[in-house]
Amino acid sequence: MSIDTAPRRRRHLMDPAHPVRPVNDRALTNVQRWVMSTLVVFTAAHLAAGMVIAALEIEPSAGAARVGLNVIGGAFMAIAVVAARKIHGRPGLTTWLLVAPLVTAVGLWLTYR
């Protein structure tokens, strides 16, 4: 009365006889691109804001340093825009690059108001 049954397959282990169905790579890649570009832009935006805040904290007699930090903040935003566009496979030259001089202009206005 002994019945030979195959042992139950453990689902958490890889089994070459039962391959896992392929993951939809296109959707996963799209999400990864959006996450990466969002992280790049937000990180660079915080870095640019830090440069503007640093320019606000420098003593007023160091005018060149204040201007330089604001320009560096704008450059970080330009790099962020180009990087985000390149992550999505689009050309880097876009009207979104106008955000960079805007950051510099707002920073200079805050610094010298």
N, CA, C and O atoms as a GROMACS GRO file, in nm:
protein
  452
    1MET      N    1   0.080  -0.119   0.000
    1MET     CA    2   0.000   0.000   0.000
    1MET      C    3   0.084   0.126   0.000
    1MET      O    4   0.034   0.235   0.029
    2SER      N    5   0.205   0.113  -0.031
    2SER     CA    6   0.294   0.228  -0.036
    2SER      C    7   0.280   0.295  -0.173
    2SER      O    8   0.299   0.231  -0.276
    3ILE      N    9   0.249   0.422  -0.172
    3ILE     CA   10   0.234   0.498  -0.296
    3ILE      C   11   0.353   0.594  -0.305
    3ILE      O   12   0.378   0.673  -0.214
    4ASP      N   13   0.425   0.584  -0.417
    4ASP     CA   14   0.538   0.675  -0.438
    4ASP      C   15   0.487   0.806  -0.497
    4ASP      O   16   0.436   0.809  -0.608
    5THR      N   17   0.501   0.911  -0.423
    5THR     CA   18   0.465   1.043  -0.473
    5THR      C   19   0.591   1.128  -0.480
    5THR      O   20   0.681   1.115  -0.398
    6ALA      N   21   0.594   1.214  -0.577
    6ALA     CA   22   0.708   1.304  -0.590
    6ALA      C   23   0.707   1.402  -0.474
    6ALA      O   24   0.602   1.449  -0.431
    7PRO      N   25   0.824   1.433  -0.424
    7PRO     CA   26   0.827   1.529  -0.312
    7PRO      C   27   0.776   1.665  -0.358
    7PRO      O   28   0.796   1.706  -0.472
    8ARG      N   29   0.710   1.733  -0.267
    8ARG     CA   30   0.658   1.865  -0.300
    8ARG      C   31   0.772   1.961  -0.331
    8ARG      O   32   0.874   1.964  -0.262
    9ARG      N   33   0.753   2.038  -0.435
    9ARG     CA   34   0.854   2.134  -0.475
    9ARG      C   35   0.843   2.259  -0.388
    9ARG      O   36   0.734   2.314  -0.372
   10ARG      N   37   0.954   2.301  -0.334
   10ARG     CA   38   0.955   2.422  -0.253
   10ARG      C   39   0.952   2.542  -0.346
   10ARG      O   40   1.035   2.554  -0.436
   11ARG      N   41   0.857   2.630  -0.327
   11ARG     CA   42   0.834   2.740  -0.420
   11ARG      C   43   0.940   2.850  -0.410
   11ARG      O   44   0.960   2.924  -0.507
   12HIS      N   45   1.006   2.863  -0.298
   12HIS     CA   46   1.103   2.970  -0.283
   12HIS      C   47   1.238   2.936  -0.344
   12HIS      O   48   1.327   3.022  -0.349
   13LEU      N   49   1.256   2.813  -0.390
   13LEU     CA   50   1.381   2.772  -0.452
   13LEU      C   51   1.368   2.770  -0.604
   13LEU      O   52   1.259   2.748  -0.657
   14MET      N   53   1.479   2.794  -0.672
   14MET     CA   54   1.478   2.790  -0.818
   14MET      C   55   1.476   2.644  -0.863
   14MET      O   56   1.551   2.561  -0.812
   15ASP      N   57   1.391   2.615  -0.959
   15ASP     CA   58   1.380   2.479  -1.013
   15ASP      C   59   1.396   2.487  -1.164
   15ASP      O   60   1.312   2.546  -1.231
   16PRO      N   61   1.504   2.428  -1.219
   16PRO     CA   62   1.524   2.435  -1.364
   16PRO      C   63   1.412   2.370  -1.444
   16PRO      O   64   1.389   2.406  -1.559
   17ALA      N   65   1.341   2.275  -1.385
   17ALA     CA   66   1.232   2.209  -1.455
   17ALA      C   67   1.108   2.299  -1.465
   17ALA      O   68   1.023   2.278  -1.551
   18HIS      N   69   1.099   2.396  -1.377
   18HIS     CA   70   0.985   2.489  -1.375
   18HIS      C   71   1.038   2.632  -1.372
   18HIS      O   72   1.041   2.694  -1.266
   19PRO      N   73   1.079   2.685  -1.487
   19PRO     CA   74   1.135   2.821  -1.486
   19PRO      C   75   1.030   2.926  -1.451
   19PRO      O   76   0.911   2.909  -1.477
   20VAL      N   77   1.078   3.032  -1.392
   20VAL     CA   78   0.991   3.144  -1.355
   20VAL      C   79   0.954   3.218  -1.482
   20VAL      O   80   1.036   3.235  -1.572
   21ARG      N   81   0.830   3.263  -1.489
   21ARG     CA   82   0.789   3.335  -1.608
   21ARG      C   83   0.867   3.465  -1.617
   21ARG      O   84   0.899   3.525  -1.515
   22PRO      N   85   0.899   3.508  -1.739
   22PRO     CA   86   0.980   3.630  -1.754
   22PRO      C   87   0.905   3.754  -1.706
   22PRO      O   88   0.783   3.765  -1.720
   23VAL      N   89   0.981   3.844  -1.649
   23VAL     CA   90   0.925   3.969  -1.601
   23VAL      C   91   0.911   4.064  -1.720
   23VAL      O   92   0.992   4.060  -1.813
   24ASN      N   93   0.810   4.147  -1.717
   24ASN     CA   94   0.790   4.244  -1.824
   24ASN      C   95   0.903   4.348  -1.815
   24ASN      O   96   0.892   4.445  -1.739
   25ASP      N   97   1.008   4.329  -1.891
   25ASP     CA   98   1.126   4.413  -1.882
   25ASP      C   99   1.099   4.557  -1.925
   25ASP      O  100   1.160   4.649  -1.871
   26ARG      N  101   1.011   4.577  -2.019
   26ARG     CA  102   0.984   4.713  -2.068
   26ARG      C  103   0.925   4.800  -1.958
   26ARG      O  104   0.968   4.914  -1.939
   27ALA      N  105   0.828   4.748  -1.885
   27ALA     CA  106   0.766   4.826  -1.778
   27ALA      C  107   0.866   4.850  -1.665
   27ALA      O  108   0.871   4.960  -1.608
   28LEU      N  109   0.945   4.749  -1.633
   28LEU     CA  110   1.044   4.764  -1.527
   28LEU      C  111   1.150   4.867  -1.565
   28LEU      O  112   1.188   4.950  -1.482
   29THR      N  113   1.195   4.862  -1.688
   29THR     CA  114   1.296   4.957  -1.734
   29THR      C  115   1.239   5.099  -1.733
   29THR      O  116   1.310   5.193  -1.697
   30ASN      N  117   1.115   5.115  -1.772
   30ASN     CA  118   1.053   5.248  -1.773
   30ASN      C  119   1.045   5.304  -1.631
   30ASN      O  120   1.075   5.421  -1.609
   31VAL      N  121   1.005   5.222  -1.537
   31VAL     CA  122   0.997   5.268  -1.397
   31VAL      C  123   1.136   5.302  -1.345
   31VAL      O  124   1.153   5.403  -1.277
   32GLN      N  125   1.234   5.219  -1.377
   32GLN     CA  126   1.370   5.247  -1.332
   32GLN      C  127   1.422   5.378  -1.389
   32GLN      O  128   1.492   5.452  -1.320
   33ARG      N  129   1.389   5.408  -1.513
   33ARG     CA  130   1.431   5.535  -1.572
   33ARG      C  131   1.369   5.653  -1.499
   33ARG      O  132   1.438   5.751  -1.468
   34TRP      N  133   1.239   5.644  -1.471
   34TRP     CA  134   1.172   5.754  -1.403
   34TRP      C  135   1.226   5.773  -1.262
   34TRP      O  136   1.244   5.886  -1.216
   35VAL      N  137   1.251   5.664  -1.193
   35VAL     CA  138   1.305   5.674  -1.057
   35VAL      C  139   1.444   5.738  -1.061
   35VAL      O  140   1.474   5.827  -0.981
   36MET      N  141   1.528   5.692  -1.153
   36MET     CA  142   1.664   5.745  -1.161
   36MET      C  143   1.664   5.893  -1.199
   36MET      O  144   1.738   5.971  -1.140
   37SER      N  145   1.583   5.932  -1.296
   37SER     CA  146   1.582   6.073  -1.336
   37SER      C  147   1.525   6.161  -1.225
   37SER      O  148   1.572   6.274  -1.206
   38THR      N  149   1.427   6.111  -1.152
   38THR     CA  150   1.373   6.187  -1.039
   38THR      C  151   1.478   6.205  -0.931
   38THR      O  152   1.493   6.314  -0.875
   39LEU      N  153   1.552   6.099  -0.902
   39LEU     CA  154   1.658   6.110  -0.802
   39LEU      C  155   1.767   6.208  -0.845
   39LEU      O  156   1.817   6.285  -0.764
   40VAL      N  157   1.803   6.205  -0.972
   40VAL     CA  158   1.906   6.296  -1.023
   40VAL      C  159   1.860   6.441  -1.009
   40VAL      O  160   1.935   6.525  -0.960
   41VAL      N  161   1.739   6.469  -1.052
   41VAL     CA  162   1.690   6.607  -1.049
   41VAL      C  163   1.673   6.657  -0.906
   41VAL      O  164   1.713   6.769  -0.874
   42PHE      N  165   1.614   6.575  -0.819
   42PHE     CA  166   1.594   6.620  -0.681
   42PHE      C  167   1.726   6.637  -0.607
   42PHE      O  168   1.741   6.730  -0.528
   43THR      N  169   1.821   6.548  -0.630
   43THR     CA  170   1.951   6.561  -0.566
   43THR      C  171   2.022   6.688  -0.612
   43THR      O  172   2.075   6.763  -0.530
   44ALA      N  173   2.021   6.713  -0.742
   44ALA     CA  174   2.087   6.833  -0.794
   44ALA      C  175   2.013   6.960  -0.751
   44ALA      O  176   2.076   7.063  -0.727
   45ALA      N  177   1.881   6.954  -0.742
   45ALA     CA  178   1.805   7.071  -0.697
   45ALA      C  179   1.839   7.105  -0.552
   45ALA      O  180   1.852   7.222  -0.516
   46HIS      N  181   1.853   7.002  -0.468
   46HIS     CA  182   1.893   7.028  -0.330
   46HIS      C  183   2.036   7.083  -0.324
   46HIS      O  184   2.066   7.169  -0.242
   47LEU      N  185   2.122   7.032  -0.410
   47LEU     CA  186   2.259   7.083  -0.414
   47LEU      C  187   2.262   7.228  -0.460
   47LEU      O  188   2.336   7.309  -0.405
   48ALA      N  189   2.181   7.262  -0.560
   48ALA     CA  190   2.174   7.400  -0.608
   48ALA      C  191   2.117   7.492  -0.500
   48ALA      O  192   2.166   7.603  -0.481
   49ALA      N  193   2.015   7.445  -0.430
   49ALA     CA  194   1.959   7.525  -0.321
   49ALA      C  195   2.061   7.545  -0.210
   49ALA      O  196   2.068   7.652  -0.149
   50GLY      N  197   2.141   7.444  -0.185
   50GLY     CA  198   2.248   7.457  -0.086
   50GLY      C  199   2.351   7.561  -0.127
   50GLY      O  200   2.403   7.633  -0.042
   51MET      N  201   2.380   7.568  -0.255
   51MET     CA  202   2.475   7.669  -0.304
   51MET      C  203   2.418   7.810  -0.286
   51MET      O  204   2.490   7.903  -0.248
   52VAL      N  205   2.289   7.825  -0.312
   52VAL     CA  206   2.225   7.957  -0.293
   52VAL      C  207   2.224   7.994  -0.145
   52VAL      O  208   2.251   8.108  -0.110
   53ILE      N  209   2.194   7.898  -0.060
   53ILE     CA  210   2.195   7.925   0.085
   53ILE      C  211   2.336   7.958   0.132
   53ILE      O  212   2.354   8.046   0.217
   54ALA      N  213   2.436   7.889   0.078
   54ALA     CA  214   2.574   7.920   0.113
   54ALA      C  215   2.610   8.062   0.070
   54ALA      O  216   2.682   8.132   0.141
   55ALA      N  217   2.560   8.104  -0.046
   55ALA     CA  218   2.586   8.241  -0.092
   55ALA      C  219   2.520   8.343   0.000
   55ALA      O  220   2.571   8.453   0.018
   56LEU      N  221   2.406   8.307   0.056
   56LEU     CA  222   2.339   8.398   0.149
   56LEU      C  223   2.416   8.412   0.280
   56LEU      O  224   2.409   8.517   0.345
   57GLU      N  225   2.488   8.308   0.320
   57GLU     CA  226   2.557   8.308   0.448
   57GLU      C  227   2.695   8.371   0.444
   57GLU      O  228   2.752   8.403   0.548
   58ILE      N  229   2.750   8.390   0.324
   58ILE     CA  230   2.882   8.451   0.313
   58ILE      C  231   2.869   8.600   0.342
   58ILE      O  232   2.768   8.663   0.311
   59GLU      N  233   2.973   8.656   0.401
   59GLU     CA  234   2.968   8.798   0.435
   59GLU      C  235   2.957   8.884   0.308
   59GLU      O  236   3.010   8.847   0.204
   60PRO      N  237   2.888   8.996   0.318
   60PRO     CA  238   2.860   9.079   0.199
   60PRO      C  239   2.985   9.133   0.129
   60PRO      O  240   2.978   9.167   0.011
   61SER      N  241   3.097   9.141   0.198
   61SER     CA  242   3.218   9.195   0.134
   61SER      C  243   3.276   9.098   0.030
   61SER      O  244   3.354   9.140  -0.055
   62ALA      N  245   3.240   8.971   0.037
   62ALA     CA  246   3.290   8.871  -0.059
   62ALA      C  247   3.191   8.857  -0.174
   62ALA      O  248   3.125   8.754  -0.188
   63GLY      N  249   3.180   8.962  -0.254
   63GLY     CA  250   3.081   8.965  -0.362
   63GLY      C  251   3.106   8.862  -0.470
   63GLY      O  252   3.012   8.801  -0.522
   64ALA      N  253   3.233   8.842  -0.505
   64ALA     CA  254   3.265   8.745  -0.611
   64ALA      C  255   3.229   8.603  -0.569
   64ALA      O  256   3.181   8.524  -0.651
   65ALA      N  257   3.251   8.570  -0.444
   65ALA     CA  258   3.218   8.436  -0.394
   65ALA      C  259   3.066   8.415  -0.395
   65ALA      O  260   3.018   8.306  -0.425
   66ARG      N  261   2.993   8.520  -0.361
   66ARG     CA  262   2.847   8.508  -0.360
   66ARG      C  263   2.794   8.484  -0.501
   66ARG      O  264   2.707   8.399  -0.522
   67VAL      N  265   2.846   8.559  -0.597
   67VAL     CA  266   2.804   8.541  -0.736
   67VAL      C  267   2.846   8.403  -0.785
   67VAL      O  268   2.769   8.334  -0.852
   68GLY      N  269   2.967   8.363  -0.753
   68GLY     CA  270   3.018   8.234  -0.797
   68GLY      C  271   2.936   8.117  -0.746
   68GLY      O  272   2.909   8.024  -0.821
   69LEU      N  273   2.895   8.122  -0.621
   69LEU     CA  274   2.813   8.013  -0.566
   69LEU      C  275   2.676   8.007  -0.635
   69LEU      O  276   2.624   7.898  -0.659
   70ASN      N  277   2.620   8.122  -0.667
   70ASN     CA  278   2.492   8.122  -0.739
   70ASN      C  279   2.506   8.067  -0.880
   70ASN      O  280   2.418   7.995  -0.929
   71VAL      N  281   2.616   8.099  -0.946
   71VAL     CA  282   2.641   8.047  -1.081
   71VAL      C  283   2.662   7.895  -1.074
   71VAL      O  284   2.614   7.822  -1.161
   72ILE      N  285   2.734   7.848  -0.972
   72ILE     CA  286   2.755   7.704  -0.956
   72ILE      C  287   2.621   7.634  -0.932
   72ILE      O  288   2.598   7.525  -0.983
   73GLY      N  289   2.532   7.696  -0.855
   73GLY     CA  290   2.399   7.640  -0.834
   73GLY      C  291   2.322   7.626  -0.964
   73GLY      O  292   2.256   7.525  -0.987
   74GLY      N  293   2.331   7.727  -1.049
   74GLY     CA  294   2.267   7.719  -1.180
   74GLY      C  295   2.328   7.611  -1.268
   74GLY      O  296   2.258   7.543  -1.342
   75ALA      N  297   2.461   7.596  -1.258
   75ALA     CA  298   2.528   7.491  -1.336
   75ALA      C  299   2.484   7.352  -1.291
   75ALA      O  300   2.467   7.262  -1.374
   76PHE      N  301   2.466   7.334  -1.162
   76PHE     CA  302   2.417   7.205  -1.113
   76PHE      C  303   2.278   7.174  -1.169
   76PHE      O  304   2.248   7.059  -1.202
   77MET      N  305   2.194   7.276  -1.179
   77MET     CA  306   2.060   7.252  -1.235
   77MET      C  307   2.068   7.220  -1.384
   77MET      O  308   1.991   7.137  -1.433
   78ALA      N  309   2.159   7.284  -1.456
   78ALA     CA  310   2.175   7.253  -1.598
   78ALA      C  311   2.222   7.109  -1.616
   78ALA      O  312   2.173   7.038  -1.704
   79ILE      N  313   2.316   7.067  -1.533
   79ILE     CA  314   2.364   6.928  -1.539
   79ILE      C  315   2.250   6.832  -1.508
   79ILE      O  316   2.239   6.727  -1.571
   80ALA      N  317   2.166   6.867  -1.410
   80ALA     CA  318   2.055   6.779  -1.373
   80ALA      C  319   1.955   6.764  -1.488
   80ALA      O  320   1.907   6.653  -1.514
   81VAL      N  321   1.925   6.873  -1.555
   81VAL     CA  322   1.829   6.867  -1.666
   81VAL      C  323   1.883   6.782  -1.780
   81VAL      O  324   1.812   6.698  -1.834
   82VAL      N  325   2.009   6.803  -1.814
   82VAL     CA  326   2.070   6.725  -1.923
   82VAL      C  327   2.077   6.578  -1.885
   82VAL      O  328   2.048   6.491  -1.967
   83ALA      N  329   2.116   6.549  -1.761
   83ALA     CA  330   2.125   6.409  -1.717
   83ALA      C  331   1.989   6.341  -1.720
   83ALA      O  332   1.978   6.226  -1.763
   84ALA      N  333   1.886   6.410  -1.674
   84ALA     CA  334   1.752   6.350  -1.674
   84ALA      C  335   1.704   6.324  -1.817
   84ALA      O  336   1.642   6.221  -1.844
   85ARG      N  337   1.733   6.415  -1.907
   85ARG     CA  338   1.693   6.394  -2.047
   85ARG      C  339   1.770   6.278  -2.109
   85ARG      O  340   1.712   6.198  -2.183
   86LYS      N  341   1.898   6.267  -2.079
   86LYS     CA  342   1.979   6.159  -2.135
   86LYS      C  343   1.938   6.023  -2.079
   86LYS      O  344   1.944   5.923  -2.150
   87ILE      N  345   1.896   6.018  -1.953
   87ILE     CA  346   1.849   5.892  -1.895
   87ILE      C  347   1.730   5.840  -1.973
   87ILE      O  348   1.716   5.719  -1.991
   88HIS      N  349   1.644   5.930  -2.020
   88HIS     CA  350   1.527   5.890  -2.098
   88HIS      C  351   1.557   5.876  -2.246
   88HIS      O  352   1.467   5.847  -2.326
   89GLY      N  353   1.683   5.896  -2.284
   89GLY     CA  354   1.721   5.878  -2.424
   89GLY      C  355   1.680   5.993  -2.514
   89GLY      O  356   1.667   5.976  -2.635
   90ARG      N  357   1.660   6.108  -2.457
   90ARG     CA  358   1.620   6.226  -2.535
   90ARG      C  359   1.738   6.321  -2.546
   90ARG      O  360   1.832   6.312  -2.467
   91PRO      N  361   1.734   6.413  -2.642
   91PRO     CA  362   1.846   6.508  -2.655
   91PRO      C  363   1.855   6.601  -2.534
   91PRO      O  364   1.753   6.638  -2.476
   92GLY      N  365   1.977   6.637  -2.498
   92GLY     CA  366   1.998   6.720  -2.380
   92GLY      C  367   1.958   6.865  -2.399
   92GLY      O  368   1.920   6.932  -2.302
   93LEU      N  369   1.966   6.914  -2.521
   93LEU     CA  370   1.933   7.053  -2.549
   93LEU      C  371   1.781   7.070  -2.554
   93LEU      O  372   1.715   7.016  -2.642
   94THR      N  373   1.727   7.143  -2.458
   94THR     CA  374   1.582   7.159  -2.445
   94THR      C  375   1.551   7.292  -2.379
   94THR      O  376   1.639   7.358  -2.324
   95THR      N  377   1.426   7.331  -2.385
   95THR     CA  378   1.385   7.456  -2.319
   95THR      C  379   1.388   7.443  -2.167
   95THR      O  380   1.386   7.544  -2.096
   96TRP      N  381   1.393   7.320  -2.116
   96TRP     CA  382   1.404   7.300  -1.972
   96TRP      C  383   1.537   7.352  -1.918
   96TRP      O  384   1.551   7.372  -1.797
   97LEU      N  385   1.633   7.376  -2.005
   97LEU     CA  386   1.761   7.432  -1.961
   97LEU      C  387   1.745   7.575  -1.911
   97LEU      O  388   1.836   7.629  -1.847
   98LEU      N  389   1.631   7.638  -1.940
   98LEU     CA  390   1.607   7.773  -1.889
   98LEU      C  391   1.588   7.774  -1.738
   98LEU      O  392   1.588   7.880  -1.676
   99VAL      N  393   1.571   7.658  -1.678
   99VAL     CA  394   1.560   7.649  -1.532
   99VAL      C  395   1.693   7.689  -1.467
   99VAL      O  396   1.694   7.748  -1.360
  100ALA      N  397   1.805   7.657  -1.532
  100ALA     CA  398   1.937   7.685  -1.474
  100ALA      C  399   1.961   7.835  -1.455
  100ALA      O  400   1.997   7.876  -1.345
  101PRO      N  401   1.943   7.919  -1.559
  101PRO     CA  402   1.962   8.062  -1.534
  101PRO      C  403   1.856   8.119  -1.439
  101PRO      O  404   1.881   8.219  -1.371
  102LEU      N  405   1.741   8.056  -1.434
  102LEU     CA  406   1.639   8.100  -1.340
  102LEU      C  407   1.685   8.078  -1.196
  102LEU      O  408   1.665   8.164  -1.110
  103VAL      N  409   1.748   7.963  -1.170
  103VAL     CA  410   1.802   7.936  -1.037
  103VAL      C  411   1.909   8.039  -1.002
  103VAL      O  412   1.913   8.091  -0.891
  104THR      N  413   1.996   8.069  -1.098
  104THR     CA  414   2.100   8.169  -1.074
  104THR      C  415   2.039   8.306  -1.050
  104THR      O  416   2.083   8.378  -0.960
  105ALA      N  417   1.940   8.344  -1.128
  105ALA     CA  418   1.877   8.476  -1.112
  105ALA      C  419   1.805   8.488  -0.978
  105ALA      O  420   1.817   8.590  -0.911
  106VAL      N  421   1.733   8.385  -0.940
  106VAL     CA  422   1.663   8.389  -0.810
  106VAL      C  423   1.765   8.393  -0.696
  106VAL      O  424   1.746   8.464  -0.598
  107GLY      N  425   1.872   8.316  -0.710
  107GLY     CA  426   1.976   8.317  -0.608
  107GLY      C  427   2.042   8.453  -0.595
  107GLY      O  428   2.067   8.500  -0.484
  108LEU      N  429   2.071   8.517  -0.708
  108LEU     CA  430   2.131   8.650  -0.703
  108LEU      C  431   2.034   8.753  -0.645
  108LEU      O  432   2.075   8.842  -0.571
  109TRP      N  433   1.906   8.739  -0.678
  109TRP     CA  434   1.807   8.831  -0.623
  109TRP      C  435   1.799   8.815  -0.471
  109TRP      O  436   1.793   8.914  -0.398
  110LEU      N  437   1.797   8.690  -0.424
  110LEU     CA  438   1.792   8.667  -0.280
  110LEU      C  439   1.920   8.716  -0.211
  110LEU      O  440   1.915   8.766  -0.099
  111THR      N  441   2.031   8.702  -0.278
  111THR     CA  442   2.159   8.741  -0.219
  111THR      C  443   2.173   8.892  -0.206
  111THR      O  444   2.221   8.942  -0.104
  112TYR      N  445   2.130   8.965  -0.307
  112TYR     CA  446   2.153   9.110  -0.310
  112TYR      C  447   2.029   9.193  -0.285
  112TYR      O  448   2.031   9.313  -0.314
  113ARG      N  449   1.924   9.138  -0.234
  113ARG     CA  450   1.805   9.220  -0.209
  113ARG      C  451   1.820   9.300  -0.084
  113ARG      O  452   1.730   9.375  -0.047
   0.00000   0.00000   0.00000
